[in-house]
Amino acid sequence: SGEDSDAEDNEDEVVEGLERLPSKRTRQEEPELPDTVKVLYSNLSGAKVYLIGTAHFSKESCDDVSKIIMATQPDIVMVELCKQRTNILHLDEATILEEAQNLSLERSLEILRHQGTLQGIMYLLLLSMSAHITKELGMAPGGEFRRAYVEAQKVPRCMVHLGDRPIGITLQRALAGLTLWQKIRLGFNILTSKDAITKEDVEKCKQRDLLENMLAEMAGEFPALSRVFVSERDLFLAHSLQMSADSIPPCGGSPPTSRVVVGVVGIGHVPGIVANWGKVTKEQIRDVVKVDPPSTGERMVKLAFRALFLGSCCYGMYRLAKIPVSRLLLAR
């Protein structure tokens, strides 16, 4: 019938379209791997997962990402980013470097408006620390994720997945786990932590013993931060990577060809992801994305910070306006 012939024509068009798609380069089944790469497998789909641990601000880590993606020709690349931080994937290095070094008032107000007062202030403090490292090294942050995004675009039919928990939820949970005194101490530590850092120091962060010492110090002084920024995100990233690996069935053929996933995360998350691999439940994910409503004390602190911020702005405007007005009166 006419309907049957139309369906057959549509199927033929789909097949022809698939045949016209560019094919992947030859995939290396056993590529040479750096020490910072772990190989995992999906029990559900049989997908092979290359988990790359990177040191942020590291050129060597960016090169590792390029080599692994080129060699493995993955079907999915998962990066340690959330939707709110995808701007670093689309901007060029020069623009990101300039923005990271110079945090404008307009950008600060936008962050406060979107994140809320306390979360916004904490986010600004973290950005100021990132800006300090950026100035010291002359490198834009997120280079390994940009490199992963660029290399993934060169692989036919490769998808990029965002694997991290939304930054807003992370900041809210982190602040909820700190006392008022701990919040003050944390802000003071970030503002005054302006030690010199070199590219050699960054590469040393890829050494596990140094990294473990840093995480241990963080856990000792601010245990809530270690839990929220490291342990909970290990769980979330392991779940995201597992979902990426489980979502792609093996290719046809005899025997069927297994799919490949590449994960790009900070090296501090690698041990936790490996430990949680294949064990994360939906209940655990619901727990780590839950945000409790603020207590009365927290609301009072927010109002105090907001009043202080607005008062500072008003005083600044008064000081700026005072000089021209006084000069006008003297001229008269």
C-alpha positions in Angstrom: 0.0 0.0 0.0 0.9 3.7 -0.2 1.6 3.9 3.6 3.9 0.9 3.5 5.9 2.3 0.6 6.2 5.6 2.5 7.5 3.8 5.6 10.0 1.9 3.5 11.2 5.1 1.8 11.7 6.7 5.2 13.7 3.7 6.5 15.9 3.9 3.4 16.5 7.6 3.9 17.5 7.0 7.6 19.9 4.2 6.5 21.4 6.4 3.8 21.8 9.2 6.3 23.6 7.0 8.7 25.9 5.8 6.0 26.8 9.4 5.1 27.8 10.2 8.7 31.6 10.4 9.1 33.1 7.3 10.7 35.3 7.3 13.7 39.1 6.9 13.4 40.5 3.5 14.3 40.1 3.0 18.1 43.2 1.9 20.0 42.0 -1.0 22.2 44.9 -0.9 24.6 46.3 2.7 24.4 49.3 3.7 26.5 47.8 5.3 29.7 49.3 7.9 32.1 49.4 7.0 35.8 46.5 9.3 36.4 44.0 7.2 34.3 41.9 4.5 35.7 39.9 2.0 33.6 36.4 0.9 34.7 33.7 -1.3 33.1 29.9 -1.1 33.1 28.4 -4.4 34.1 25.1 -3.4 32.4 26.4 -2.4 28.9 29.9 -3.6 28.9 31.2 -0.1 28.1 34.8 0.6 28.9 35.4 3.8 30.9 38.7 5.8 30.9 38.7 8.0 34.0 41.2 10.8 33.7 42.3 12.5 36.9 43.6 16.0 36.2 45.3 18.8 38.1 43.5 22.0 37.5 45.7 24.7 35.7 47.9 21.9 34.4 49.1 21.9 30.8 50.2 18.3 31.2 46.7 17.3 32.2 45.3 19.0 29.1 47.7 17.0 26.9 46.6 13.8 28.7 43.0 14.5 27.9 43.8 15.1 24.2 45.8 11.9 23.9 43.2 9.7 25.6 40.2 11.1 23.5 42.2 10.8 20.2 43.3 7.3 21.0 40.0 5.9 22.3 37.5 7.7 20.0 34.8 7.7 22.7 31.0 7.7 22.4 30.6 9.9 25.4 32.9 12.3 27.2 31.8 13.3 30.7 33.3 16.4 32.3 33.3 17.6 36.0 31.0 20.6 35.2 27.4 21.6 35.8 25.1 23.7 33.6 26.0 26.9 35.6 29.7 26.6 34.7 29.5 25.7 31.0 30.6 29.3 30.0 34.2 28.1 30.3 33.6 25.7 27.5 32.5 28.3 24.9 34.8 31.3 25.7 38.3 31.6 24.3 41.4 31.4 26.6 42.1 35.1 26.4 38.5 36.1 27.4 38.4 33.6 30.3 41.9 34.7 31.5 40.8 38.4 31.5 37.5 37.6 33.3 39.2 35.4 35.9 41.8 38.0 36.7 39.4 40.9 36.9 36.2 40.3 38.8 34.0 43.4 38.0 31.3 44.9 40.3 28.7 44.1 37.6 29.7 40.4 37.6 29.8 40.3 41.4 26.3 41.7 41.7 25.1 39.2 39.1 26.5 36.3 41.1 24.9 37.7 44.3 21.6 38.0 42.5 21.7 34.4 41.1 23.3 32.6 44.1 21.7 34.5 47.0 23.6 36.5 49.6 25.6 34.0 51.5 26.1 31.5 48.7 27.1 34.4 46.4 29.6 35.7 48.9 31.2 32.3 49.2 31.2 31.9 45.5 33.0 35.3 45.1 35.6 34.3 47.7 36.3 31.1 45.8 36.5 33.1 42.5 39.0 35.5 44.1 41.2 32.5 45.1 40.9 31.2 41.5 41.8 34.7 40.2 44.9 34.7 42.4 46.1 31.4 40.9 45.2 32.6 37.4 47.4 35.7 37.9 50.3 33.7 39.4 50.3 31.1 36.6 49.0 33.2 33.6 46.7 30.3 32.7 42.9 30.3 32.4 41.0 27.9 34.7 39.1 24.9 33.3 41.6 24.2 30.5 41.3 20.4 30.7 37.5 20.6 30.3 37.8 23.0 27.4 40.3 20.6 25.8 37.9 17.7 26.4 35.0 19.6 24.7 37.2 20.6 21.7 38.5 17.0 21.2 35.1 15.5 21.6 33.8 17.7 18.8 36.4 16.1 16.5 35.1 12.6 17.2 32.0 11.7 15.0 28.8 11.1 17.0 30.5 11.8 20.4 28.4 13.4 23.1 29.5 15.6 26.0 27.8 15.0 29.3 27.9 17.4 32.3 28.5 15.2 35.3 28.8 17.5 38.4 26.2 18.5 40.9 24.9 22.1 40.4 27.2 24.6 42.1 24.3 26.3 43.8 23.3 23.1 45.7 27.0 22.4 46.6 27.4 25.9 48.1 24.1 25.8 50.0 25.0 22.4 51.5 28.5 23.6 52.4 27.2 26.7 54.2 24.6 24.7 56.0 27.2 22.5 57.4 29.3 25.3 58.9 28.8 27.3 62.0 28.8 31.1 61.9 32.4 31.1 63.3 33.6 28.6 60.8 32.1 30.7 58.0 34.0 33.7 59.2 37.2 31.7 59.5 36.8 30.2 56.1 36.2 33.6 54.5 39.3 35.0 56.3 41.4 32.0 55.2 40.5 32.4 51.6 41.0 36.2 51.6 44.4 35.9 53.2 45.6 32.8 51.4 47.7 34.5 48.7 50.8 32.3 48.7 52.9 32.2 45.6 52.3 29.2 43.4 54.3 27.9 40.4 53.5 25.5 37.5 55.7 23.0 39.2 53.5 23.2 42.3 50.5 22.5 40.2 52.0 19.4 38.6 52.9 18.1 42.1 49.2 18.1 42.8 49.0 15.0 40.6 51.0 13.1 43.2 48.5 11.2 45.4 50.5 11.6 48.7 50.5 15.4 48.4 46.9 15.4 47.4 45.8 13.2 50.3 47.7 15.4 52.7 45.8 18.5 51.4 42.4 16.8 51.7 43.3 15.6 55.2 44.1 19.1 56.3 40.8 20.4 54.8 38.9 17.6 56.6 40.5 18.4 59.9 39.7 22.1 59.9 36.4 22.1 58.0 35.0 18.6 58.0 31.7 19.8 56.4 33.5 21.2 53.4 35.5 18.0 52.9 32.2 16.1 53.0 30.3 18.4 50.7 33.0 19.4 48.2 34.7 16.0 48.0 32.8 13.0 49.3 29.3 14.0 48.1 30.6 15.0 44.7 32.5 11.8 44.4 29.2 10.0 44.8 27.4 12.3 42.3 30.2 12.1 39.7 30.4 8.3 40.1 26.6 8.2 39.4 26.9 10.5 36.4 29.7 8.4 34.9 27.8 5.2 35.6 24.7 6.6 33.8 26.8 7.6 30.8 28.3 4.1 30.6 25.0 2.3 31.1 23.1 4.4 28.6 24.9 3.2 25.5 24.3 -0.4 24.2 27.2 -2.3 22.5 27.5 -1.9 18.7 26.3 -4.7 16.5 28.6 -7.2 14.9 30.1 -10.5 15.9 31.3 -10.2 18.5 29.6 -6.9 19.5 31.9 -4.0 19.9 31.8 -2.4 23.4 31.3 1.3 23.7 33.8 3.7 25.2 33.3 6.6 27.7 35.9 9.1 28.9 35.5 10.9 32.2 37.5 14.1 33.0 37.6 15.0 36.7 39.9 16.5 39.2 42.3 13.9 40.5 41.0 14.3 44.1 37.7 12.7 43.0 39.3 9.6 41.3 39.6 7.4 44.5 36.1 8.2 45.6 34.6 7.5 42.1 36.4 4.2 41.9 35.3 3.2 45.4 31.6 4.1 44.6 31.6 2.6 41.1 28.5 0.4 40.5 27.3 0.9 44.1 25.5 4.3 44.0 21.7 4.2 44.6 19.0 6.7 43.7 18.3 7.3 47.4 21.9 8.4 47.9 21.7 10.8 45.0 18.4 12.3 46.4 20.2 12.8 49.7 23.1 14.7 48.3 21.0 17.1 46.2 18.5 17.9 49.0 18.7 21.4 50.4 17.1 22.1 53.8 15.3 25.4 54.3 17.4 28.0 56.2 17.0 28.3 59.9 16.0 31.5 61.7 19.6 32.1 62.6 20.7 31.7 59.0 18.0 34.1 57.8 19.2 36.7 60.3 22.8 36.3 59.1 21.7 36.7 55.5 19.8 39.9 56.4 22.8 41.2 58.3 25.1 40.5 55.3 22.6 42.1 52.9 22.3 45.2 55.1 26.1 45.5 55.4 26.5 45.1 51.7 23.9 47.7 50.8 25.2 50.0 53.5 28.7 49.8 52.0 27.4 50.5 48.5 25.4 53.6 49.8 28.4 54.9 51.7 30.6 54.4 48.6 28.1 56.3 46.5 28.0 59.1 49.1 31.8 59.4 49.1 31.9 59.5 45.4 29.2 62.1 45.2 30.5 64.2 48.0 33.6 65.5 46.2 31.9 67.1 43.2 29.1 68.6 45.3 31.6 70.3 47.8 33.6 71.7 44.9 30.4 73.1 43.3 29.6 74.8 46.6 33.1 76.2 46.9 32.9 77.5 43.3 29.8 79.4 44.1 
